[in-house]
Amino acid sequence: MLELSGVGCGYAPGHWVFRDVGFSVPRGSVTAILGPNGSGKTTLVRCAAGLLQPREGTVRREDAVGYVPQAHGSSFAYRVIDMVLMGRTRRIGMFRSPGAADRTAAMNALERVGIDEMGQRLFPTLSGGEQQLVLIARAIAAECPTLILDEPATGLDLRNQVRVLTMLRELAAGGFSLLLSTHHPDHALFLADSVVLMRRDSVRAGSAAGLLTARELSALYGVRLSTHDYVDGYDGGATARTIVTHYGTAWKGTPDVDRRPA
């Protein structure tokens, strides 16, 4: 369980990145943070994870959280398995070495994200997308009930995006609480129960069904988007929804840009 109440954050006196942000992430649910560049998504994620102290409001965490930053490489040539083992630090304790159970947990985490064969590779030799998968594995190995992820699909090709999104959905179904930022509204549509929409002058939180609409997203990003329902032949004929960006067009407040099949 993760809960934010009246949270405000800024980097200079008199300058606020955001204020009065409040939402909760119950056990087994997913909350996605969306917004244009510079709206404060990463700042909010870092406040939620305890890496930044908010200037006002409170952040309540029932237990330790696992944090997955955006991959930016490493100055040290750690092996992948050692990077993941770092996630076990809080369970190993001070001045102790990882034991068999820790190594098993690390290998299971690597297997879960599909890169167990990379365990002996050096982290800096991996692609950006592969490094992102390692960081996700490290958070899983920590066995924290809440995971906070800053743009977890950064640098991933479509195949690995599907792999990671499916895995995150499975983690939520297994009882994990997930908070993530993303530049992909369709990822939030696939994953999230709730969303936080961040603009430079306002923040809105609510249900994914209520806020992931063409009107709301078009206004958020300043480009025209539409939503389309379709029958998913790979999911037993269930009705699903996708988001389409109309490149080369600006949003002018059209009354209805949602599209559903006749």
DODO-586247 format. One record per residue (C-alpha): residue in one letter; residue number from 1; x, y, z. Coordinates in Angstrom, 1 decimal, m for minus. Each point is the difference from the previous one (the first is absolute). Example, Ala and Ser with C-alpha at 12.3 -4.5 7.8 and 13.67 -1.06 7.14 Angstrom:
// DODO-586247
@code a, pos 1, u 12.3, v m4.5, w 7.8 $
@code s, pos 2, u 1.4, v 3.4, w m0.7 $
This chain:
// DODO-586247
@code m, pos 1, u 0.0, v 0.0, w 0.0 $
@code l, pos 2, u 1.3, v 3.4, w m1.0 $
@code e, pos 3, u m1.9, v 3.3, w 0.8 $
@code l, pos 4, u 0.8, v 3.6, w m0.9 $
@code s, pos 5, u m1.9, v 2.8, w 1.7 $
@code g, pos 6, u 0.3, v 3.7, w m0.9 $
@code v, pos 7, u 3.5, v m0.5, w m1.4 $
@code g, pos 8, u 1.9, v 3.0, w m1.5 $
@code c, pos 9, u 3.6, v 0.1, w m1.3 $
@code g, pos 10, u 2.2, v 2.7, w m1.4 $
@code y, pos 11, u 3.8, v 0.5, w m0.5 $
@code a, pos 12, u 0.2, v 3.7, w 0.8 $
@code p, pos 13, u m1.7, v 2.3, w 2.5 $
@code g, pos 14, u m3.3, v 1.3, w m1.4 $
@code h, pos 15, u 0.1, v m2.4, w m3.0 $
@code w, pos 16, u m2.2, v m3.1, w 0.2 $
@code v, pos 17, u 0.1, v m2.9, w m2.5 $
@code f, pos 18, u m3.3, v m1.1, w 1.4 $
@code r, pos 19, u m2.2, v 0.5, w 3.0 $
@code d, pos 20, u m2.9, v m1.8, w 1.8 $
@code v, pos 21, u 0.4, v m3.4, w m1.6 $
@code g, pos 22, u m1.8, v m2.8, w 1.6 $
@code f, pos 23, u m0.8, v m3.6, w m0.9 $
@code s, pos 24, u 0.5, v m3.5, w 1.3 $
@code v, pos 25, u 1.3, v m3.2, w m1.6 $
@code p, pos 26, u m1.8, v m2.9, w 1.8 $
@code r, pos 27, u 1.5, v m3.5, w 0.1 $
@code g, pos 28, u m0.3, v m1.8, w m3.3 $
@code s, pos 29, u m0.7, v 3.1, w m2.1 $
@code v, pos 30, u 1.8, v 2.1, w m2.6 $
@code t, pos 31, u 0.2, v 3.8, w m0.1 $
@code a, pos 32, u 1.5, v 1.7, w m3.1 $
@code i, pos 33, u 1.3, v 3.6, w m0.1 $
@code l, pos 34, u m0.2, v 1.7, w m3.4 $
@code g, pos 35, u 0.9, v 3.5, w m1.2 $
@code p, pos 36, u 2.2, v 1.9, w m2.4 $
@code n, pos 37, u 3.7, v 0.6, w 0.5 $
@code g, pos 38, u 0.7, v 2.3, w 2.9 $
@code s, pos 39, u m3.3, v m0.6, w 1.8 $
@code g, pos 40, u 1.6, v m1.6, w 3.0 $
@code k, pos 41, u m0.6, v m3.7, w m0.5 $
@code t, pos 42, u 3.5, v m1.1, w 1.1 $
@code t, pos 43, u m0.1, v 2.4, w 2.9 $
@code l, pos 44, u m3.2, v m1.5, w 1.2 $
@code v, pos 45, u 1.3, v m3.5, w m0.4 $
@code r, pos 46, u 3.1, v 0.8, w 2.0 $
@code c, pos 47, u m2.1, v 1.6, w 2.7 $
@code a, pos 48, u m2.2, v m3.1, w 0.2 $
@code a, pos 49, u 3.1, v m2.2, w 0.2 $
@code g, pos 50, u 1.5, v 2.0, w 2.8 $
@code l, pos 51, u 3.0, v 1.3, w m2.1 $
@code l, pos 52, u m1.3, v 3.6, w 0.3 $
@code q, pos 53, u m1.6, v 1.6, w 3.0 $
@code p, pos 54, u m3.2, v 1.9, w m0.9 $
@code r, pos 55, u m0.1, v 3.6, w 1.1 $
@code e, pos 56, u m3.6, v m0.5, w 1.2 $
@code g, pos 57, u m2.4, v m2.9, w 0.6 $
@code t, pos 58, u 0.7, v m3.6, w 0.9 $
@code v, pos 59, u 1.0, v m3.3, w m1.6 $
@code r, pos 60, u m1.0, v m3.1, w 1.9 $
@code r, pos 61, u 1.5, v m3.4, w m0.9 $
@code e, pos 62, u m1.1, v m3.1, w 1.9 $
@code d, pos 63, u 3.3, v m1.8, w m0.9 $
@code a, pos 64, u 3.2, v 0.4, w m1.9 $
@code v, pos 65, u m0.3, v 0.8, w m3.7 $
@code g, pos 66, u 2.0, v m1.2, w m3.0 $
@code y, pos 67, u 1.1, v 2.8, w m2.3 $
@code v, pos 68, u 0.7, v m0.3, w m3.7 $
@code p, pos 69, u 1.7, v 3.1, w m1.5 $
@code q, pos 70, u 0.5, v 0.7, w m3.7 $
@code a, pos 71, u 3.1, v m1.9, w m1.2 $
@code h, pos 72, u 3.0, v 2.4, w m0.4 $
@code g, pos 73, u 2.9, v m2.5, w 0.0 $
@code s, pos 74, u 2.5, v m0.5, w 2.8 $
@code s, pos 75, u 3.5, v 1.3, w 0.7 $
@code f, pos 76, u 0.9, v m3.4, w 1.4 $
@code a, pos 77, u 0.2, v m3.3, w m2.0 $
@code y, pos 78, u m2.2, v m2.1, w 2.3 $
@code r, pos 79, u m1.2, v m3.3, w m1.3 $
@code v, pos 80, u m3.7, v m0.2, w m0.6 $
@code i, pos 81, u m0.5, v m2.5, w 2.8 $
@code d, pos 82, u 1.8, v 2.3, w 2.4 $
@code m, pos 83, u m2.2, v 2.9, w m1.0 $
@code v, pos 84, u m3.1, v m2.0, w 0.8 $
@code l, pos 85, u 1.5, v m1.3, w 3.3 $
@code m, pos 86, u 0.2, v 3.7, w 1.1 $
@code g, pos 87, u m3.8, v m0.2, w 0.3 $
@code r, pos 88, u 0.4, v m2.5, w 2.8 $
@code t, pos 89, u 2.0, v 2.5, w 2.2 $
@code r, pos 90, u m2.8, v 0.6, w 2.5 $
@code r, pos 91, u m0.5, v m3.7, w 0.5 $
@code i, pos 92, u 3.7, v m0.9, w 0.2 $
@code g, pos 93, u 0.9, v 2.6, w 2.6 $
@code m, pos 94, u 3.2, v 1.9, w 0.8 $
@code f, pos 95, u 3.4, v m1.7, w m0.4 $
@code r, pos 96, u m1.4, v m3.2, w m1.3 $
@code s, pos 97, u 0.4, v m1.8, w m3.4 $
@code p, pos 98, u m2.9, v m1.2, w m2.2 $
@code g, pos 99, u m1.0, v m3.6, w 0.8 $
@code a, pos 100, u m1.5, v m2.7, w m2.1 $
@code a, pos 101, u m3.5, v 1.3, w 0.5 $
@code d, pos 102, u 1.0, v 3.4, w m1.2 $
@code r, pos 103, u 1.6, v m1.3, w m3.1 $
@code t, pos 104, u m3.0, v m2.1, w m0.7 $
@code a, pos 105, u m2.3, v 3.0, w 0.3 $
@code a, pos 106, u 2.3, v 2.0, w m2.3 $
@code m, pos 107, u 0.0, v m2.7, w m2.7 $
@code n, pos 108, u m3.8, v m0.4, w 0.3 $
@code a, pos 109, u m0.4, v 3.7, w m0.5 $
@code l, pos 110, u 2.2, v m0.1, w m3.1 $
@code e, pos 111, u m2.0, v m2.9, w m1.3 $
@code r, pos 112, u m3.2, v 1.8, w 0.6 $
@code v, pos 113, u 1.0, v 2.9, w m2.3 $
@code g, pos 114, u 1.4, v m2.5, w m2.5 $
@code i, pos 115, u 3.8, v 0.8, w 0.2 $
@code d, pos 116, u 1.3, v m2.8, w 2.2 $
@code e, pos 117, u 2.6, v m0.9, w m2.6 $
@code m, pos 118, u 1.6, v 3.5, w 0.5 $
@code g, pos 119, u 0.9, v m0.6, w 3.6 $
@code q, pos 120, u 3.8, v 0.1, w m0.6 $
@code r, pos 121, u 0.0, v 2.9, w m2.5 $
@code l, pos 122, u 1.4, v 3.3, w 1.1 $
@code f, pos 123, u m2.7, v 2.6, w 0.5 $
@code p, pos 124, u 1.6, v 2.8, w m2.1 $
@code t, pos 125, u 0.2, v m2.3, w m3.0 $
@code l, pos 126, u m3.8, v m0.4, w m0.2 $
@code s, pos 127, u m2.3, v 2.0, w m2.1 $
@code g, pos 128, u m2.2, v 2.7, w 1.7 $
@code g, pos 129, u m3.0, v m2.3, w m0.2 $
@code e, pos 130, u 1.9, v m2.9, w 1.5 $
@code q, pos 131, u 1.2, v 2.2, w 2.8 $
@code q, pos 132, u m3.6, v 1.0, w 0.7 $
@code l, pos 133, u m1.0, v m3.7, w 0.4 $
@code v, pos 134, u 2.9, v m0.5, w 2.4 $
@code l, pos 135, u m1.2, v 2.9, w 2.2 $
@code i, pos 136, u m3.5, v m1.5, w 0.0 $
@code a, pos 137, u 1.4, v m3.3, w 1.0 $
@code r, pos 138, u 1.9, v 1.6, w 2.8 $
@code a, pos 139, u m3.2, v 1.5, w 1.4 $
@code i, pos 140, u m1.8, v m3.3, w m0.2 $
@code a, pos 141, u 2.9, v m1.8, w 1.8 $
@code a, pos 142, u m0.5, v 2.5, w 2.9 $
@code e, pos 143, u m3.4, v m1.6, w 0.7 $
@code c, pos 144, u m1.6, v 3.3, w 0.9 $
@code p, pos 145, u m3.8, v 0.0, w m0.2 $
@code t, pos 146, u 0.0, v 3.4, w m1.7 $
@code l, pos 147, u 1.9, v 0.7, w m3.2 $
@code i, pos 148, u 0.6, v 3.6, w m1.3 $
@code l, pos 149, u 1.2, v 0.2, w m3.6 $
@code d, pos 150, u 1.1, v 3.1, w m1.9 $
@code e, pos 151, u m0.9, v m0.7, w m3.6 $
@code p, pos 152, u 0.7, v m3.7, w 0.0 $
@code a, pos 153, u m0.4, v m0.4, w m3.7 $
@code t, pos 154, u 2.8, v 2.5, w m0.8 $
@code g, pos 155, u 2.3, v m1.4, w m2.7 $
@code l, pos 156, u m2.0, v m3.2, w m0.5 $
@code d, pos 157, u m1.0, v m1.3, w m3.5 $
@code l, pos 158, u m3.6, v m1.1, w m0.5 $
@code r, pos 159, u 0.7, v m3.6, w 0.9 $
@code n, pos 160, u 1.5, v 0.9, w 3.3 $
@code q, pos 161, u m2.6, v 2.7, w 0.7 $
@code v, pos 162, u m2.6, v m2.8, w m0.2 $
@code r, pos 163, u 2.1, v m2.2, w 2.2 $
@code v, pos 164, u 0.4, v 2.6, w 2.7 $
@code l, pos 165, u m3.6, v 1.2, w m0.1 $
@code t, pos 166, u m1.3, v m3.5, w 0.3 $
@code m, pos 167, u 2.4, v m0.7, w 2.8 $
@code l, pos 168, u m1.1, v 3.1, w 1.9 $
@code r, pos 169, u m3.7, v m1.0, w m0.4 $
@code e, pos 170, u 0.8, v m3.4, w 1.4 $
@code l, pos 171, u 1.8, v 1.6, w 3.0 $
@code a, pos 172, u m3.0, v 2.1, w 0.7 $
@code a, pos 173, u m2.3, v m3.1, w m0.3 $
@code g, pos 174, u 2.4, v m1.7, w 2.5 $
@code g, pos 175, u m0.6, v 2.8, w 2.6 $
@code f, pos 176, u 2.7, v 2.6, w m0.8 $
@code s, pos 177, u m0.8, v 3.7, w 0.1 $
@code l, pos 178, u 1.4, v 1.8, w m3.1 $
@code l, pos 179, u 0.6, v 3.7, w m0.6 $
@code l, pos 180, u 1.6, v 0.8, w m3.3 $
@code s, pos 181, u 0.5, v 3.0, w m2.3 $
@code t, pos 182, u m0.3, v m0.4, w m3.7 $
@code h, pos 183, u 0.0, v 2.0, w m3.3 $
@code h, pos 184, u m2.3, v m2.6, w m1.5 $
@code p, pos 185, u m3.7, v 0.4, w 0.6 $
@code d, pos 186, u m0.7, v m3.4, w m1.5 $
@code h, pos 187, u 2.3, v m1.6, w 2.6 $
@code a, pos 188, u m2.1, v 1.7, w 2.8 $
@code l, pos 189, u m3.2, v m1.2, w m1.8 $
@code f, pos 190, u 1.3, v m3.6, w 0.1 $
@code l, pos 191, u 1.3, v 0.1, w 3.6 $
@code a, pos 192, u m1.5, v 2.6, w 2.2 $
@code d, pos 193, u m3.0, v 0.0, w 2.3 $
@code s, pos 194, u 0.6, v 3.7, w 0.8 $
@code v, pos 195, u 2.0, v 2.8, w m1.6 $
@code v, pos 196, u 1.5, v 3.4, w 0.9 $
@code l, pos 197, u 0.0, v 2.5, w m2.8 $
@code m, pos 198, u 2.7, v 2.7, w 0.5 $
@code r, pos 199, u 0.0, v 3.4, w m1.7 $
@code r, pos 200, u 2.3, v 2.8, w 0.9 $
@code d, pos 201, u m2.9, v 1.9, w 1.7 $
@code s, pos 202, u m2.2, v m2.8, w 1.4 $
@code v, pos 203, u m0.1, v m3.7, w 1.0 $
@code r, pos 204, u m3.0, v m2.3, w m0.3 $
@code a, pos 205, u m0.3, v m3.4, w 1.5 $
@code g, pos 206, u m2.8, v m2.5, w m0.6 $
@code s, pos 207, u m1.1, v m3.3, w m1.6 $
@code a, pos 208, u 1.7, v m1.1, w m3.2 $
@code a, pos 209, u m3.4, v m0.5, w m1.6 $
@code g, pos 210, u m1.1, v 3.6, w 0.8 $
@code l, pos 211, u 3.2, v 1.8, w m1.0 $
@code l, pos 212, u 1.6, v m2.0, w m2.8 $
@code t, pos 213, u m2.4, v 1.5, w m2.6 $
@code a, pos 214, u 0.8, v 1.6, w m3.3 $
@code r, pos 215, u m1.1, v 3.4, w 1.3 $
@code e, pos 216, u 2.1, v m0.1, w 3.2 $
@code l, pos 217, u 3.1, v m1.4, w m1.7 $
@code s, pos 218, u m0.2, v 2.4, w m3.0 $
@code a, pos 219, u m0.2, v 3.0, w 2.4 $
@code l, pos 220, u 2.8, v m1.5, w 2.1 $
@code y, pos 221, u 2.5, v m0.3, w m2.9 $
@code g, pos 222, u m1.3, v 2.7, w m2.3 $
@code v, pos 223, u m0.4, v m2.4, w m3.0 $
@code r, pos 224, u m3.0, v m1.7, w m1.3 $
@code l, pos 225, u m0.5, v m3.6, w 1.2 $
@code s, pos 226, u m2.9, v m2.3, w m0.4 $
@code t, pos 227, u m1.0, v m3.3, w 1.7 $
@code h, pos 228, u m1.2, v m3.0, w m1.9 $
@code d, pos 229, u m1.7, v m3.1, w 1.2 $
@code y, pos 230, u 0.8, v m3.3, w m1.7 $
@code v, pos 231, u m0.5, v m3.7, w 0.4 $
@code d, pos 232, u 3.1, v m1.7, w 1.2 $
@code g, pos 233, u 0.3, v m3.3, w m1.8 $
@code y, pos 234, u 2.9, v m1.1, w 2.2 $
@code d, pos 235, u m2.0, v 0.5, w 3.2 $
@code g, pos 236, u m3.1, v m2.2, w m0.6 $
@code g, pos 237, u m1.8, v 2.7, w m2.0 $
@code a, pos 238, u 0.0, v 2.5, w 2.9 $
@code t, pos 239, u m0.5, v 3.7, w m0.8 $
@code a, pos 240, u 3.1, v 2.1, w 0.5 $
@code r, pos 241, u 0.9, v 3.6, w m0.5 $
@code t, pos 242, u 2.9, v 1.7, w m1.6 $
@code i, pos 243, u 1.2, v 3.6, w m0.4 $
@code v, pos 244, u 0.9, v 1.5, w m3.3 $
@code t, pos 245, u 2.1, v 3.2, w m0.4 $
@code h, pos 246, u m0.9, v 2.2, w m3.0 $
@code y, pos 247, u 3.5, v 1.2, w m1.0 $
@code g, pos 248, u 0.2, v 3.5, w m1.5 $
@code t, pos 249, u m3.1, v 1.2, w 1.7 $
@code a, pos 250, u m0.5, v 2.2, w 3.1 $
@code w, pos 251, u m2.9, v m0.4, w 2.4 $
@code k, pos 252, u m2.6, v 2.8, w m0.3 $
@code g, pos 253, u m2.6, v m1.3, w 2.4 $
@code t, pos 254, u m2.1, v m2.1, w m2.4 $
@code p, pos 255, u m3.1, v m1.1, w 1.8 $
@code d, pos 256, u 0.4, v m3.8, w m0.5 $
@code v, pos 257, u 3.1, v m1.8, w m1.2 $
@code d, pos 258, u m0.8, v m3.4, w 1.5 $
@code r, pos 259, u m0.8, v m2.6, w m2.7 $
@code r, pos 260, u m1.8, v m3.2, w 0.7 $
@code p, pos 261, u m1.0, v m2.7, w m2.5 $
@code a, pos 262, u m3.5, v 0.3, w m1.5 $
